[in-house]
């Protein structure tokens, strides 16, 4: 039996035989001959096996027999470029240009060499000067290379403009359409993208990717209804276009059309592999509709697919807090914290649950962890100070107030809390001074002071001082 893979089509010579003949020629045996295609096969073998120096030597020998072979010259230039001998590679390309001025591979290789030399303008100018000499298929290849040059040169608007030229030649070029969608958003050329893709869709109404890009451009402009309409057309053409479902659902959520968003996301589940992000989005929609049990169902489905995502368990906990099921909420937040131990928000959430469960001493520990992790957040300090006040740890609260001011500055809320602690310690004179500072800086926030303890307002001097500032207001 013959192994077809070992033979060259039409010739019947195995690669092994070709290499033997090549070695014979290399060693000076003139009775052996190889044609141009044979040399190409041998050189390709050396290149494929990363034997560039042997490939280069084979090119030199082949050119001794076929000095006007554009294919062999192309191989030689490519190998020299791989070896970073750019000057020599360019000289070979000059020879090749004299033989074949319409060799698109040679044009691309020269551009790549300029690019590797960081000669971005030279690469761009070279490509631009050659585009008109080729047919549409080759023009697209050259323009795609030009877009990469502009990307490397960080001329991002030029990338977008170059891709526009591609899709005007071929409105169904998927690579260009996918890239232009990204670059339109990146360069904020969304109005231009709307204009371009409206034109494409008018000329080719069954171009699903063009409709998708139009939807994405409208979405970037926050024109969500128009965005959703464009995605509808996209899906009508291609009902398996996954990202259209995702983006359409996002548009509906932005419009607060949660029923429509749920419908679209459930369709996505039917056509695609299950993903945690899709279940999570459905859960979010049910949560916005205040149907927390349904929201939890989908969040749990998401957690089964991604059990290490702490944020999903946090969202489950949030649904329980909306129902004031503090113990269940605390358990869900604890799972989130176990997965992400250095998260101030999760510590805060557990602390809040413990406060509602009338366990302020344990809440203090959570809040202390939160301020340790994020010491510059005012609300975290306020939560800690309130828990210390509720736990009657007034001295500790005053010590923490000093640290809080160091990190966040002299916030009005801190003076109100300081006044409350001083009243609790029987230091009424000092407390009134702190209360007055709070009233001077933010009289509208006095409610936070009164909420700490209803007995505070029953103090004559306190009520008089507050009334005086209300009159001033």
C-alpha positions in Angstrom: 0.0 0.0 0.0 1.2 3.5 -0.8 0.8 6.3 1.8 -0.6 9.3 -0.1 0.7 11.7 2.4 4.3 10.7 1.5 3.9 11.7 -2.1 3.7 15.0 -4.0 0.6 15.2 -6.1 1.3 14.6 -9.7 5.0 13.6 -9.2 4.8 10.6 -7.0 8.0 11.5 -5.2 8.0 11.2 -1.5 9.3 13.9 0.7 12.1 11.6 1.8 13.2 11.1 -1.8 13.0 14.9 -2.4 15.3 15.5 0.5 17.7 12.9 -0.6 17.8 14.4 -4.1 18.3 17.8 -2.6 21.2 16.6 -0.5 22.7 15.1 -3.6 22.5 18.4 -5.5 23.9 20.2 -2.4 26.9 17.8 -2.5 27.6 18.5 -6.1 25.9 15.5 -7.9 25.0 17.1 -11.1 23.0 14.1 -12.5 20.2 14.8 -10.0 17.6 17.5 -10.9 14.7 19.1 -9.1 12.1 21.4 -10.5 10.8 24.6 -9.0 7.9 23.0 -7.2 10.2 20.4 -5.7 12.4 23.2 -4.2 9.3 24.9 -2.9 8.3 21.7 -1.1 11.8 21.2 0.4 12.0 24.9 1.6 8.5 24.6 3.1 9.6 21.5 5.0 12.6 23.3 6.5 10.5 26.4 7.5 7.7 24.2 9.0 10.3 22.4 11.1 11.9 25.7 12.2 15.1 25.0 10.3 15.4 28.5 8.9 19.1 28.4 8.2 18.7 25.2 6.1 15.7 26.7 4.4 17.7 29.8 3.5 20.5 27.7 2.1 17.9 25.8 0.1 16.6 29.1 -1.3 20.1 30.0 -2.5 20.6 26.7 -4.2 17.2 26.9 -5.8 17.8 30.4 -7.1 21.0 29.1 -8.8 18.7 27.0 -10.9 15.6 29.3 -11.0 16.9 32.9 -10.6 13.6 34.5 -11.7 11.3 32.4 -9.4 9.1 34.8 -7.5 8.0 31.9 -5.2 11.6 31.1 -4.2 12.4 34.8 -3.7 9.2 35.1 -1.5 10.4 32.2 0.6 13.8 33.8 1.0 12.4 37.1 2.0 10.1 35.5 4.6 12.9 33.4 6.1 15.1 36.5 6.4 12.3 38.4 8.0 11.8 35.6 10.5 15.5 35.8 11.3 15.1 39.5 11.8 17.5 40.3 8.9 15.2 43.0 7.8 17.6 44.9 5.5 18.4 41.7 3.6 14.8 40.8 3.4 13.9 44.2 1.9 16.6 43.8 -0.7 15.1 40.5 -1.8 11.7 42.1 -1.9 13.1 44.8 -4.2 14.3 42.0 -6.5 10.9 40.4 -6.3 9.1 43.7 -7.1 11.1 44.0 -10.3 9.8 40.5 -11.3 6.3 40.7 -10.0 4.7 44.1 -9.1 1.3 42.6 -8.3 2.4 40.1 -5.6 0.1 40.8 -2.7 2.1 38.5 -0.3 5.2 40.5 -1.1 3.4 43.8 -0.3 2.1 42.4 3.0 5.5 41.1 3.9 7.2 44.4 3.3 4.5 46.1 5.5 5.1 43.5 8.2 8.9 44.3 8.2 8.3 48.0 8.5 5.9 47.3 11.3 8.5 45.1 13.1 10.9 48.0 12.7 8.3 50.3 14.3 8.2 52.3 11.0 4.4 52.8 11.2 4.1 55.7 8.8 6.3 53.9 6.2 4.2 50.7 6.6 0.9 52.7 6.2 2.1 54.7 3.2 3.4 51.5 1.5 0.1 49.8 1.9 -1.9 52.8 0.8 0.2 53.2 -2.3 -0.5 49.6 -3.4 -4.2 49.2 -2.6 -5.4 50.6 -5.9 -3.2 48.1 -7.9 -5.2 45.1 -6.8 -8.7 43.6 -7.1 -11.3 43.7 -4.4 -10.3 40.5 -2.6 -6.6 41.6 -2.3 -7.7 45.2 -1.4 -9.5 43.9 1.6 -6.5 41.9 2.7 -4.3 45.0 2.4 -6.8 47.2 4.2 -7.1 44.7 7.1 -3.3 44.8 7.4 -3.5 48.6 7.3 -6.0 48.6 10.1 -3.5 46.5 12.2 -0.7 49.0 11.4 -2.9 51.9 12.7 -3.7 49.8 15.8 0.0 49.3 16.5 0.6 53.0 15.9 -2.3 53.8 18.3 -4.0 55.8 15.6 -7.4 54.4 16.6 -9.7 56.6 14.7 -7.8 55.6 11.5 -8.4 52.0 12.4 -12.2 52.7 12.4 -11.9 54.6 9.1 -9.9 51.8 7.5 -12.4 49.2 8.5 -15.2 51.4 7.1 -13.4 51.1 3.7 -13.4 47.3 4.0 -17.1 47.0 4.7 -18.0 49.4 1.9 -16.1 46.9 -0.4 -17.6 43.8 1.2 -20.6 44.4 3.5 -20.5 40.8 4.6 -16.9 40.7 5.8 -17.4 39.2 9.2 -13.9 40.0 10.5 -14.2 43.7 9.6 -17.8 44.0 10.9 -16.8 42.5 14.2 -13.8 44.7 14.6 -15.6 47.9 13.6 -18.2 47.3 16.2 -15.5 47.4 18.9 -13.6 50.3 17.4 -16.8 52.4 17.1 -17.3 52.1 20.8 -13.6 52.5 21.7 -13.2 55.7 19.7 -16.7 57.0 20.5 -17.5 57.3 16.8 -21.0 55.9 17.5 -22.8 58.5 15.4 -20.6 57.5 12.4 -21.2 53.9 13.1 -25.0 54.5 13.1 -24.7 56.2 9.7 -22.5 53.5 8.3 -24.5 50.6 9.4 -27.8 52.2 8.5 -26.4 52.5 5.0 -25.3 48.9 5.0 -28.7 47.6 6.3 -30.5 49.7 3.7 -28.4 48.1 0.9 -28.4 44.6 2.4 -31.4 44.1 4.7 -30.5 40.5 5.5 -27.0 41.4 6.9 -27.5 40.2 10.5 -24.1 41.4 11.8 -24.7 44.9 10.3 -28.0 45.0 12.2 -26.2 43.9 15.4 -23.6 46.6 15.0 -26.3 49.2 14.4 -28.0 48.1 17.7 -24.6 48.3 19.5 -24.1 51.8 18.2 -27.5 53.0 19.3 -26.9 51.3 22.7 -23.7 53.2 23.1 -25.6 56.4 22.4 -28.2 55.3 25.1 -30.9 55.1 22.4 -32.2 51.9 23.9 -35.5 51.6 22.0 -33.8 52.0 18.6 -31.1 49.6 19.8 -33.7 46.9 20.7 -35.4 47.4 17.3 -32.1 46.8 15.5 -31.4 43.6 17.5 -34.9 42.4 16.7 -34.0 42.6 13.0 -30.7 40.8 13.7 -32.5 37.9 15.4 -35.2 37.7 12.8 -32.4 37.0 10.3 -30.3 34.8 12.5 -32.2 33.4 15.5 -29.0 31.9 16.9 -27.2 35.2 17.2 -26.3 34.9 20.9 -24.9 38.3 21.5 -27.9 40.0 20.0 -30.1 38.4 22.7 -27.7 39.5 25.4 -27.5 43.1 24.2 -31.2 43.3 23.6 -31.9 42.1 27.1 -29.5 44.8 28.4 -31.4 47.4 26.4 -34.7 46.3 27.9 -33.2 46.4 31.4 -32.0 49.9 30.8 -35.5 50.8 29.8 -36.8 49.0 32.9 -38.8 46.6 30.6 -38.0 43.7 32.8 -40.6 41.3 31.4 -39.2 41.7 27.9 -35.7 41.3 29.2 -36.7 38.0 30.9 -38.3 36.7 27.8 -35.2 37.4 25.7 -32.8 35.9 28.2 -34.9 32.8 28.5 -34.7 32.5 24.7 -30.9 32.8 25.0 -30.9 29.8 27.4 -32.8 27.8 24.8 -30.3 28.4 22.0 -27.0 28.5 23.8 -25.0 26.8 26.5 -26.1 27.7 30.0 -24.0 30.6 31.5 -24.0 32.0 35.0 -24.2 35.6 33.6 -27.5 34.9 31.9 -29.1 33.3 35.0 -27.8 36.2 37.0 -29.3 38.7 34.7 -32.7 37.0 34.9 -32.4 37.0 38.6 -31.7 40.7 38.5 -34.9 41.3 36.5 -37.0 39.4 39.0 -35.4 41.3 41.8 -36.3 44.6 40.1 -39.9 43.3 39.9 -39.7 42.7 43.7 -40.3 38.9 43.2 -37.4 38.0 45.4 -38.1 34.2 45.6 -37.9 33.9 41.8 -34.8 36.1 41.8 -33.1 33.8 44.3 -34.0 30.8 42.1 -32.0 32.2 39.2 -29.2 33.5 41.3 -28.8 30.0 42.7 -28.8 28.6 39.2 -26.0 31.0 38.4 -24.1 30.0 41.6 -24.3 26.3 40.5 -22.5 27.2 37.3 -20.0 29.5 39.0 -19.8 28.5 42.7 -16.7 30.7 43.3 -18.4 34.0 42.4 -18.9 35.7 45.7 -21.1 38.5 44.1 -23.9 36.0 43.3 -24.2 35.0 47.0 -24.1 38.7 47.9 -27.1 39.2 45.6 -28.9 36.3 47.2 -28.3 38.0 50.6 -29.7 41.3 49.2 -33.0 39.7 48.3 -33.4 38.4 51.8 -32.7 41.8 53.2 -35.5 43.2 51.1 -37.8 40.7 52.8 -36.2 41.5 56.2 -35.1 37.9 56.6 -32.0 39.0 58.4 -30.7 35.6 59.5 -30.9 34.1 56.0 -29.4 37.2 54.5 -26.5 37.0 57.0 -25.8 33.3 56.0 -25.7 34.3 52.3 -23.4 37.2 53.0 -21.2 34.9 55.0 -20.8 32.6 52.0 -19.8 35.6 49.9 -17.3 36.7 52.6 -15.9 33.2 52.7 -15.2 33.4 49.0 -13.8 37.0 49.1 -12.5 37.5 52.6 -11.0 41.0 51.9 -14.3 42.6 50.9 -15.5 45.6 53.0 -19.0 45.6 51.5 -19.6 42.0 52.6 -18.4 42.7 56.1 -20.7 45.7 56.2 -23.7 43.7 55.0 -23.2 41.0 57.7 -22.8 43.8 60.3 -26.1 45.4 59.1 -27.9 42.1 59.5 -26.5 41.5 63.0 -27.7 45.0 64.0 -31.2 44.2 62.8 -30.9 40.9 64.7 -30.0 43.0 67.9 -26.5 41.5 68.1 -24.5 44.8 68.0 -21.4 43.3 69.7 -20.8 40.9 66.8 -21.7 43.6 64.3 -18.9 45.7 65.7 -16.4 43.0 64.6 -17.7 43.1 61.1 -17.6 46.9 60.9 -14.1 46.9 62.3 -13.0 44.6 59.5 -14.8 46.8 56.9 -13.0 50.0 58.1 -9.7 48.1 58.1 -10.2 47.1 54.5 -11.6 50.4 53.3 -10.6 53.1 55.8 -11.6 56.1 53.7 -15.3 55.3 53.4 -17.4 57.6 55.6 -20.5 55.3 55.6 -18.5 52.4 56.9 -17.2 54.5 59.8 -20.7 55.7 60.7 -22.0 52.1 60.8 -19.1 51.1 63.1 -19.7 54.1 65.4 -23.4 53.5 65.6 -22.8 49.8 66.5 -20.4 50.9 69.3 -23.0 53.4 70.5 -25.7 50.7 70.5 -23.3 48.4 72.4 -22.8 51.2 74.9 -19.1 51.2 74.1 -18.9 55.0 74.3 -15.3 55.3 75.1 -14.3 53.0 72.2 -16.6 55.0 69.9 -14.8 58.2 70.8 -11.4 56.6 70.1 -12.6 55.3 66.8 -13.9 58.8 66.0 -10.4 60.2 66.2 -9.3 57.6 63.6 -12.3 58.2 61.4 -11.6 61.9 61.2 -8.0 61.2 60.3 -9.1 59.1 57.3 -12.3 61.0 56.2 -11.9 64.5 57.6 -14.2 66.3 60.1 -17.6 65.2 58.7 -20.8 66.6 60.3 -22.0 63.1 61.1 -18.9 62.5 63.2 -19.7 65.5 65.4 -23.3 64.3 66.0 -22.0 60.9 67.0 -19.3 62.4 69.2 -22.0 64.6 70.9 -24.2 61.5 71.5 -21.3 59.5 73.1 -20.3 62.5 75.3 -23.9 62.9 76.5 -24.0 59.2 77.3 -20.7 59.6 79.4 -22.3 62.5 81.2 -20.0 65.1 79.6 -22.9 67.4 78.6 -21.0 70.7 78.3 -18.5 69.2 75.8 -21.3 67.3 74.1 -23.3 70.5 73.4 -20.2 72.1 71.8 -19.8 69.1 69.4 -23.5 69.2 68.7 -23.3 72.9 67.8 -20.4 72.2 65.4 -22.6 69.6 63.7 -25.5 71.9 63.5 -23.4 74.7 62.1 -22.0 72.6 59.3 -25.0 70.5 58.4 -28.3 71.3 60.3 -30.2 69.0 57.9 -28.4 66.0 59.2 -29.5 66.4 62.8 -32.0 63.6 62.3 -29.1 61.1 62.4 -28.3 62.4 65.9 -31.9 62.1 67.2 -32.2 58.6 65.7 -29.4 57.3 67.9 -31.5 57.8 71.1 -34.9 59.4 71.4 -34.0 60.6 75.0 -31.4 63.0 73.5 -34.1 65.3 72.2 -35.8 65.4 75.6 -32.8 67.3 77.1 -33.8 70.9 77.3 -30.5 72.4 76.2 -30.4 69.9 73.3 -33.9 70.7 72.0 -33.3 74.5 72.5 -30.1 74.3 70.5 -31.7 72.4 67.7 -34.7 74.7 67.6 -32.4 77.7 67.4 -30.7 76.4 64.3 -34.1 75.4 62.8 -35.2 79.0 63.2 -32.0 80.2 61.5 -32.6 77.9 58.7 
